[in-house]
Amino acid sequence: MKKIIYTLALAVTLWSCKTGSSSSTAKNNVVDVNINLVDVKDDKVLVTVTPPQIKTDEVIYSIPKTVPGTYSTDNYGKFSGDFKAFDAKGNELTVKRIDDNSWSISDAKKLKKVTYWVGDTFDTEKGTGFGNDDVFSPAGTNINAGVNFLVNTHGFVGYFQDKLEIPYKVTVTHPETLWGATSMTDEDASKTSDVFTTSRYAVLVENPIMYSKPDYTTFNVNGMDILIAVYSPTGKFTAESITPEMKTMMTAQKNFLGKVNANKKYTVLLYLSSMAKDDAHGFGALEHPTATTVVLPESMPKEKLVESMKDVVSHEFFHIVTPLTIHSKEIQFFDYNAPKMSEHLWMYEGVTEYFANLFQINQGLINEAEFYTRIADKIEQSKRLNDTMSFTVMSKNVLNQPYKDQYLNVYQKGALIGMCIDIIIREKSNGERGILDLMHKLSNEYGIEKPFNDNELFAKVTELTYPEVGEFLNKYVAGTTPIPYDFYLAKVGVTKASEKAPAPVFIKGQAPYIGVDKATKAINVRSNIDLNVFFTNLNLKGGDIILAVNDKAYNFDNIYDLIGESDNWKENDPITIKIKRAGVEQTIKGTVKVPFEEKETFKATDASKEKLKNAWLKG
């Protein structure tokens, strides 16, 4: 999974069993599901489930409380209601709701059908950022009749107690105008009905479907078929418009990974939010073995959209390595309603995020300076969180406070942990091997169907690498000692440096210089902050309402267009701003003064370590 905090100015990156035969016995051992996307009522859809043979007097049907990759308690069952169970004659059986996510069905030996109505999660999002109870949008659901359905299957389909390992057959009836993008294969030729079969519930959960007006592209990268599907409410973006950048990036990723991945198909589902009250507000992506679900604001400028897609999709794609291939028993035998979390988020999310940055320098998509800036930013962000909290303890308890609030450090300190391990391995192997080699070895040692024991991973990593790696893991990952990054970067000849860099015009850190009047949607200059040189040079004052810039009108609806444009402004560019001050409109003409700020970064300064540094970045 990868979450994005989308501020006023920036998109900032802060996670088979065999099928049976066609005999009547096998037929009774299938969960048969119908999801009706045609007859939508009150923004809800009807789900009908035909159970396998039930041999107990009572059975529990559950919808997940938590799903893999989200590291949060979301209670998807609370979005379902009017739950009913029937016998063969259509008589209702007694049903008792146990909690948000589970129902107990009496006389279960007679059970022939279950029905319930599912509402979507997007409607409930408050959009107030991290720390709220919103379902993370890429793991959520959308029901927009006749227009779009984001079917994260765990939000629609549940499982019967002790029946997780039997096959599922899911039939989705949908309007003919909508097409379902997914990595699953539709086994029905009908234009209004799709049939998908999976070997077990866990496989179904890992296969999202997005129904919308067909807008997709396909291409092949080194033997892998890629599908890019886009839902853009106003049509601002199309799959074709972002495919060139996605193809370049995914080709580079495949080249970087080499033999570690043998997927034959991968699907990217991009849902662009209107940011209306009843639309998605949780931006980022959620990984699956053969798919990534991405949610971003449609109002983003194309450059920012593509940049964000590169960051989040590359992160999710690298989850193919871990935890989708290399993982613990807690993940292999995931309990959807009483989850036990693994200690190793440093690897699942941290190493994944490290790869999402390393591959870009490795494959020439960014230069050394940009890579070092990213490392410096992660160090700065990580120190804003609890730098002395044990990463394994945080990981094991991430669903609860105070650990839950530290989750975002998996993208910061977690990636830096991966970097330090990489440097240690490079140094000890004289540049011949790095952390990617370690992941190859762990993939061979374990794999999709062979999980490891949580408490044995450090020893196995040490066995496959060097004692120094084990010492690092125990002291800095399991332990509470802050990592001395300068010490490890010096091993590859990299030391601290500072540089003056252009800063965003409309924001400093996480503090914006502009705000929005909720009632009028007008953009105003904030009064309670010291304004930067851009504002003072143009004599803009707190309370000024910005009506237009360079003859283009702006308000909240297109504020991200303004932000995107400002990123392209250069020193002394001519600019015209139309404002309203004290109720009077006026036009200000002048030039752009770009704010600069001193930023910490790193530079290669030790020529004697250049060979090792090149092996680290390019090996």
C-alpha positions in Angstrom: 0.0 0.0 0.0 1.1 3.5 -0.5 -0.7 6.6 0.9 -0.3 10.1 -0.5 -0.9 13.3 1.5 -2.2 15.7 -1.1 -1.7 19.2 0.2 -2.7 22.5 -1.4 0.6 22.6 -3.3 2.1 19.1 -3.6 1.4 15.5 -4.1 3.8 14.1 -1.4 4.5 10.4 -1.0 4.6 9.7 2.7 1.1 -1.0 0.9 -3.6 -21.8 -5.2 -5.5 -24.6 -4.6 -6.6 -27.0 -7.3 -10.2 -26.6 -8.6 -12.6 -29.5 -8.3 -14.2 -31.6 -11.0 -17.6 -31.0 -12.4 -19.3 -33.7 -10.2 -22.2 -32.8 -8.0 -20.0 -33.1 -4.9 -17.6 -30.5 -6.4 -20.6 -28.3 -7.3 -21.7 -28.3 -3.7 -18.2 -27.2 -2.7 -18.3 -23.8 -4.4 -19.4 -20.5 -3.1 -21.5 -19.0 -5.9 -21.9 -15.2 -5.8 -24.0 -12.8 -7.9 -23.3 -9.0 -7.7 -26.1 -7.0 -9.3 -24.7 -3.7 -10.7 -27.8 -3.1 -12.8 -30.7 -2.7 -10.2 -29.0 -0.2 -7.9 -31.3 1.1 -5.1 -30.5 4.0 -2.8 -26.9 3.8 -3.9 -26.7 0.1 -2.9 -26.3 -3.1 -4.8 -27.7 -6.5 -4.1 -25.3 -9.5 -3.5 -26.7 -13.0 -3.6 -24.6 -15.9 -2.3 -25.3 -19.6 -2.8 -23.3 -21.4 -0.2 -21.4 -24.7 -0.3 -23.0 -27.6 1.6 -23.2 -26.7 5.2 -23.1 -29.6 7.7 -23.4 -27.7 11.0 -26.6 -26.4 12.7 -25.1 -22.9 12.7 -22.7 -21.1 10.4 -21.1 -17.6 10.4 -20.8 -15.5 7.3 -18.2 -12.7 7.5 -17.1 -9.8 5.5 -13.5 -8.7 6.3 -12.6 -6.4 9.1 -9.1 -5.9 7.6 -7.5 -7.0 4.4 -3.8 -7.6 3.5 -1.8 -4.5 2.7 -3.9 -1.9 4.5 -2.6 -2.2 8.0 -5.8 -0.7 9.4 -9.1 -1.8 10.9 -11.8 -0.9 8.4 -14.8 -3.1 9.1 -16.1 -3.5 5.6 -19.1 -5.4 6.9 -20.6 -2.2 8.4 -21.4 -1.1 4.8 -23.7 -4.1 4.3 -27.2 -4.5 5.6 -30.6 -6.2 5.2 -28.9 -9.5 5.5 -31.2 -12.5 4.9 -30.9 -16.2 4.7 -33.3 -18.6 3.0 -33.9 -22.4 2.7 -34.8 -24.2 -0.5 -38.5 -23.2 -0.3 -37.7 -19.5 0.1 -38.4 -19.5 3.8 -36.3 -17.1 5.9 -33.9 -18.6 8.4 -33.1 -16.9 11.7 -30.1 -14.5 11.3 -28.3 -12.7 14.1 -25.8 -10.0 13.5 -22.8 -10.7 15.7 -20.8 -7.5 15.1 -20.1 -5.1 12.2 -18.7 -7.8 10.0 -20.4 -11.1 10.9 -23.8 -12.8 10.9 -24.8 -16.1 12.5 -27.3 -18.2 10.5 -29.4 -20.8 12.4 -30.7 -24.1 10.8 -27.6 -23.8 8.6 -28.0 -27.3 7.1 -31.1 -26.0 5.3 -29.3 -22.9 4.0 -29.6 -22.4 0.2 -29.2 -18.6 -0.3 -28.0 -15.5 1.4 -28.8 -11.9 0.3 -27.7 -8.5 1.5 -27.3 -5.0 0.2 -23.9 -3.3 0.0 -23.3 0.5 0.2 -20.1 2.1 -0.9 -17.3 3.5 1.2 -16.5 6.6 -0.9 -19.8 8.2 0.3 -18.7 8.0 3.9 -15.2 9.6 3.5 -14.7 12.8 5.5 -11.4 13.6 3.7 -9.8 15.0 6.8 -6.5 13.2 6.3 -4.7 10.5 8.4 -5.9 9.5 11.8 -9.6 9.5 10.8 -11.8 6.4 10.4 -12.1 6.6 6.6 -11.5 3.5 4.6 -8.4 4.1 2.5 -9.9 4.9 -0.9 -7.9 2.4 -3.0 -9.1 -0.3 -0.7 -12.6 1.1 -0.7 -15.7 0.8 -2.9 -17.6 3.1 -5.2 -21.2 2.7 -6.4 -22.2 5.3 -9.0 -25.1 3.7 -10.9 -24.5 3.5 -14.7 -21.2 5.4 -14.4 -18.6 3.7 -12.2 -18.3 0.8 -9.8 -15.0 0.2 -8.0 -15.4 -3.4 -6.9 -12.7 -4.2 -4.4 -14.1 -7.6 -3.9 -13.6 -7.8 -0.1 -16.1 -5.0 0.2 -18.9 -7.0 -1.6 -18.1 -10.6 -0.9 -17.6 -12.5 2.3 -16.9 -16.0 3.4 -18.5 -18.8 5.4 -16.8 -20.0 8.6 -14.1 -22.6 7.8 -14.8 -22.3 4.0 -12.0 -20.0 3.0 -10.1 -22.6 1.0 -12.9 -23.7 -1.4 -13.4 -22.2 -4.9 -15.5 -19.1 -5.6 -17.6 -18.4 -8.7 -18.6 -14.8 -9.0 -21.1 -13.5 -11.6 -21.3 -9.7 -12.0 -24.3 -8.4 -13.9 -23.7 -4.9 -15.2 -25.0 -2.3 -17.7 -23.9 -3.0 -21.3 -22.2 0.4 -21.5 -19.8 -0.5 -18.7 -16.7 -2.7 -19.0 -14.9 -4.4 -16.2 -11.2 -4.0 -16.0 -9.4 -6.7 -14.0 -6.6 -9.2 -14.1 -9.2 -12.0 -13.8 -10.5 -13.7 -17.0 -14.2 -13.3 -17.8 -15.6 -16.7 -18.6 -18.9 -15.4 -20.0 -19.3 -14.0 -23.5 -22.3 -11.9 -22.6 -22.0 -8.1 -22.8 -24.0 -7.7 -19.6 -22.6 -10.5 -17.4 -19.1 -11.4 -16.3 -18.2 -14.7 -14.7 -15.0 -15.0 -12.7 -13.7 -18.1 -10.8 -10.9 -18.3 -8.2 -9.4 -21.2 -6.4 -10.2 -19.7 -2.9 -11.3 -16.6 -1.1 -7.9 -15.1 -0.8 -7.4 -15.1 -4.5 -10.7 -13.3 -5.1 -9.8 -10.6 -2.5 -6.6 -9.9 -4.5 -8.5 -9.2 -7.7 -10.3 -5.8 -7.9 -12.5 -4.9 -10.8 -13.4 -1.4 -12.0 -16.5 -1.0 -14.2 -16.8 2.2 -16.2 -17.0 3.3 -19.8 -14.2 1.5 -21.6 -11.0 3.5 -21.4 -8.0 1.3 -21.4 -4.7 0.5 -23.2 -2.6 -2.7 -23.3 1.0 -3.3 -24.0 3.6 -6.0 -23.3 6.8 -5.6 -21.3 9.3 -8.5 -21.4 6.6 -11.1 -21.5 4.1 -9.4 -19.2 0.8 -8.1 -20.5 0.0 -4.8 -18.9 -3.5 -3.3 -18.8 -4.0 0.4 -17.9 -7.7 1.3 -17.2 -8.8 4.8 -16.3 -12.0 6.4 -14.9 -11.9 10.2 -15.3 -15.3 11.8 -14.4 -14.9 14.7 -16.8 -12.7 12.9 -19.4 -9.7 15.1 -18.5 -7.4 12.1 -18.6 -7.4 8.9 -20.7 -5.5 5.7 -20.5 -3.7 6.6 -23.7 -2.6 9.9 -22.3 -0.6 8.3 -19.5 0.5 5.1 -21.1 3.8 6.2 -22.6 5.1 7.2 -19.1 3.7 4.0 -17.6 5.3 1.8 -20.3 8.7 3.5 -19.8 8.5 3.1 -16.0 7.3 -0.5 -16.0 9.9 -1.6 -18.6 12.6 -0.1 -16.3 11.1 -2.0 -13.3 11.1 -5.3 -15.1 14.7 -4.8 -16.2 15.6 -3.9 -12.6 13.9 -6.9 -11.1 15.2 -9.5 -13.6 14.3 -13.1 -12.9 12.7 -12.4 -9.6 9.3 -11.8 -11.2 7.5 -14.1 -13.7 4.0 -12.5 -13.7 2.2 -12.9 -17.1 -0.4 -10.2 -16.5 -0.6 -7.0 -14.5 -3.5 -4.5 -14.3 -3.4 -0.8 -13.2 -6.8 0.6 -12.2 -6.8 4.4 -12.0 -9.8 6.0 -10.4 -9.7 9.8 -10.6 -11.8 11.6 -7.9 -13.9 14.7 -8.5 -13.2 15.4 -4.8 -16.9 16.1 -4.3 -18.3 15.5 -0.9 -19.4 11.9 -1.8 -16.3 11.0 -3.7 -12.9 9.6 -2.7 -10.5 11.6 -0.6 -7.8 9.1 0.3 -5.1 9.2 -2.3 -2.5 6.5 -3.1 -2.6 2.9 -4.1 -3.1 -0.7 -2.9 -1.1 -3.6 -4.2 -2.2 -7.0 -5.4 -0.2 -9.9 -6.9 -1.3 -9.0 -10.4 -2.9 -5.5 -10.0 -2.7 -2.1 -8.4 -5.7 0.1 -7.5 -4.8 3.8 -7.6 -7.0 6.8 -6.5 -5.9 10.3 -7.2 -7.6 13.7 -7.7 -8.7 14.4 -11.3 -7.8 18.1 -10.7 -4.1 17.3 -10.7 -2.1 18.7 -13.6 -0.9 16.0 -15.9 2.8 16.4 -14.9 1.8 15.9 -11.2 -0.5 13.0 -12.1 2.2 11.2 -14.0 4.7 11.9 -11.3 2.4 10.5 -8.6 1.6 7.5 -10.8 5.3 6.8 -11.2 5.8 6.9 -7.4 2.7 4.9 -6.3 2.6 2.3 -9.2 6.3 1.6 -9.0 5.9 1.1 -5.2 2.9 -1.3 -5.6 4.6 -3.2 -8.5 7.6 -3.9 -6.3 5.3 -5.5 -3.8 5.4 -8.5 -6.2 8.7 -9.3 -4.4 7.5 -8.7 -0.8 5.0 -9.4 0.7 3.4 -11.1 -2.3 6.2 -13.5 -2.8 8.3 -13.3 0.5 6.1 -13.2 3.5 5.4 -14.6 7.0 2.7 -17.0 8.1 0.7 -14.1 9.4 0.2 -13.0 5.8 0.0 -16.5 4.2 -2.8 -17.5 6.6 -4.4 -14.1 7.0 -7.3 -13.9 9.4 -9.6 -11.3 7.9 -11.6 -10.7 11.1 -9.0 -11.3 13.8 -5.7 -10.4 12.1 -2.3 -11.0 13.5 0.2 -8.6 12.1 3.8 -9.5 11.1 6.9 -7.8 12.6 8.4 -7.1 9.2 6.9 -4.0 7.7 10.5 -2.8 7.3 10.7 -5.3 4.5 7.1 -5.4 3.1 6.8 -1.6 2.8 10.3 -0.3 3.5 12.3 -2.3 1.1 9.5 -2.0 -1.5 9.7 1.8 -1.2 13.5 1.7 -1.4 13.3 -0.3 -4.6 10.7 2.2 -6.0 13.4 4.9 -5.7 16.6 2.9 -6.4 15.3 1.5 -9.7 14.9 5.0 -11.0 18.6 5.9 -10.5 19.6 2.4 -11.6 17.7 2.6 -14.9 18.5 6.2 -15.6 15.1 7.7 -14.9 16.5 10.2 -12.4 20.1 11.5 -11.7 22.2 11.1 -8.6 21.3 14.6 -7.3 17.6 13.7 -7.4 18.2 10.4 -5.7 20.2 12.0 -2.9 17.5 14.7 -2.5 14.9 11.9 -2.0 17.1 10.2 0.6 17.6 13.5 2.4 13.8 14.1 2.4 13.1 10.7 3.8 15.7 11.2 6.6 14.0 14.6 7.4 10.5 13.1 7.4 11.5 10.1 9.5 12.9 12.3 12.2 9.5 14.0 12.5 8.1 10.6 13.7 9.3 8.5 16.6 12.9 7.6 15.7 13.4 5.5 18.8 10.4 3.2 18.5 11.3 -0.4 17.6 10.3 -1.0 14.0 9.4 -4.6 14.7 7.3 -3.7 17.7 5.5 -1.0 15.7 4.9 -3.4 12.9 3.5 -6.1 15.1 1.1 -3.7 16.8 0.4 -1.3 13.9 -3.4 -1.7 14.2 -3.3 -0.1 17.6 -2.1 3.2 19.2 0.5 4.5 19.7 1.9 2.4 16.9 -0.8 3.2 14.4 0.3 6.8 14.2 3.8 5.7 13.3 2.8 3.7 10.3 3.8 6.4 7.8 7.4 5.8 8.8 7.4 2.6 6.8 7.8 4.8 3.7 10.5 6.9 5.3 12.6 5.1 7.8 11.6 1.7 6.3 13.1 2.7 3.0 16.2 4.0 4.7 16.6 0.6 6.5 16.6 -1.0 3.1 19.2 1.5 1.9 21.6 0.8 4.8 21.3 -3.0 4.4 22.0 -2.6 0.7 25.1 -0.5 1.4 26.3 -3.1 4.0 26.0 -6.0 1.5 27.7 -3.9 -1.2 30.6 -3.1 1.0 31.1 -6.7 2.3 30.8 -8.2 -1.2 33.1 -5.6 -2.8 30.1 -4.3 -4.8 29.1 -7.7 -6.3 25.8 -8.0 -4.5 23.2 -5.8 -2.9 19.7 -6.1 -1.3 18.1 -7.2 -4.6 20.3 -10.2 -4.5 19.1 -10.9 -1.0 15.5 -10.7 -2.1 16.3 -13.1 -4.9 17.7 -15.6 -2.4 14.7 -15.1 0.0 12.4 -15.7 -3.0 14.1 -19.0 -3.7 14.2 -20.0 0.0 10.5 -19.2 0.6 8.0 -18.1 -2.1 4.3 -17.6 -2.7 3.2 -20.9 -1.0 6.1 -21.2 1.6 5.9 -18.5 4.3 8.6 -17.9 7.0 8.2 -17.8 10.8 8.3 -14.1 11.9 10.9 -14.7 14.6 13.3 -16.6 12.2 13.7 -14.0 9.5 16.6 -12.0 10.9 18.6 -15.2 11.3 17.9 -16.3 7.8 18.8 -12.9 6.4 22.1 -13.0 8.3 22.8 -16.5 7.0 22.2 -15.4 3.4 24.3 -12.2 3.8 26.8 -11.2 6.6 26.9 -10.9 10.4 27.0 -7.1 10.0 23.5 -7.2 8.5 22.2 -9.2 11.4 23.8 -6.8 13.8 22.2 -3.9 12.0 18.7 -5.5 12.1 18.9 -6.3 15.8 20.2 -2.9 16.8 18.4 -0.5 14.6 15.2 -2.4 13.4 14.3 -4.5 16.4 16.1 -2.1 18.8 15.4 1.5 19.6 18.7 3.1 18.5 18.3 5.8 15.8 20.2 4.9 12.6 23.4 6.9 12.0 22.8 7.5 8.3 26.0 9.5 7.8 28.0 6.5 8.9 26.5 4.2 6.3 26.4 6.7 3.4 30.1 7.4 4.0 30.8 3.8 3.1 29.9 4.7 -0.5 31.6 8.0 -0.4 28.5 10.1 0.1 28.4 12.9 2.7 26.1 15.7 3.8 25.7 18.9 1.7 23.4 21.8 1.4 21.9 23.5 -1.6 19.6 26.4 -2.4 16.6 25.0 -4.1 13.4 26.6 -5.5 10.6 26.3 -3.0 6.9 26.0 -3.7 5.3 29.4 -4.2 2.1 28.6 -2.3 3.3 26.4 0.6 6.1 26.2 3.1 6.5 22.7 4.6 3.0 21.7 5.4 1.8 25.3 5.9 0.0 26.9 2.9 0.1 30.6 2.2 -3.4 30.4 0.7 -6.7 29.2 1.9 -10.2 28.6 0.5 -13.5 30.0 1.7 -15.8 27.0 1.9 -18.9 29.0 1.3 -17.8 30.8 -1.9 -14.9 28.5 -3.0 -12.8 31.7 -3.3 -9.0 31.4 -2.9 -7.6 33.9 -0.4 -4.2 34.9 0.9 -3.9 33.9 4.5 -3.5 36.6 7.0 -1.9 34.7 9.9 1.4 33.8 8.2 4.6 35.6 7.1 4.3 35.7 3.3 7.3 34.7 1.1 9.0 36.8 -1.6 6.5 35.9 -4.3 3.7 37.6 -2.4 5.7 40.5 -1.0 7.2 41.4 -4.4 3.7 41.7 -5.9 2.4 43.6 -2.8 -0.2 40.8 -2.1 -1.6 41.1 1.4 -3.4 38.8 3.8 -7.1 38.7 3.0 -6.7 39.3 -0.7 -8.9 37.1 -2.8 -7.2 35.7 -5.9 -9.7 35.8 -8.8 -7.4 35.1 -11.8 -3.8 34.6 -12.7 -2.6 35.4 -16.2 -6.2 35.8 -17.3 -7.3 32.4 -16.1 -10.0 32.4 -13.4 -9.3 30.2 -10.3 -11.3 29.0 -7.3 -11.3 25.8 -5.3 -12.5 23.7 -8.2 -9.3 24.2 -10.1 -6.9 25.2 -7.4 -4.6 22.3 -8.2 -4.3 23.7 -11.8 -3.0 26.9 -10.2 -0.6 24.9 -8.0 0.7 23.0 -11.0 1.2 26.1 -13.1 3.1 27.7 -10.3 5.6 24.9 -10.3 6.5 26.0 -13.9 7.0 29.7 -13.1 10.6 30.9 -13.5 12.4 33.9 -11.9 11.3 37.2 -13.5 8.5 35.7 -15.6 5.8 38.3 -16.2 2.7 37.7 -14.2 -0.8 39.3 -14.0 -3.0 38.7 -10.9 -6.6 39.8 -10.6 -7.6 40.2 -6.9 -10.3 41.6 -4.8 -9.1 43.6 -1.8 -11.6 45.0 0.7 -14.4 44.3 -1.8 -12.7 46.2 -4.7 -11.3 44.3 -7.7 -7.9 45.3 -9.0 -5.2 43.9 -11.3 -1.6 43.6 -10.3 1.1 43.3 -12.9 4.7 42.4 -12.1 7.2 39.6 -12.2 7.6 36.3 -10.5 10.1 36.0 -7.6 10.7 32.4 -6.8 11.3 31.6 -3.1 14.4 29.7 -2.4 15.3 27.7 0.7 18.4 26.0 2.0 17.9 22.2 1.9 20.0 19.4 3.2 21.1 16.8 0.7 24.0 14.6 0.0 26.9 14.5 -2.5 29.5 12.0 -3.6 32.7 13.5 -2.2 35.1 10.6 -1.7 36.6 9.5 -5.0 38.2 6.4 -3.5 34.7 5.0 -2.9 33.4 5.7 -6.4 33.5 2.1 -7.6 31.4 1.0 -4.6 29.0 3.9 -5.0 28.5 3.0 -8.7 27.9 -0.6 -7.8 25.3 0.6 -5.3 23.4 2.9 -7.6 24.0 1.1 -11.0 24.9 -2.5 -10.1 
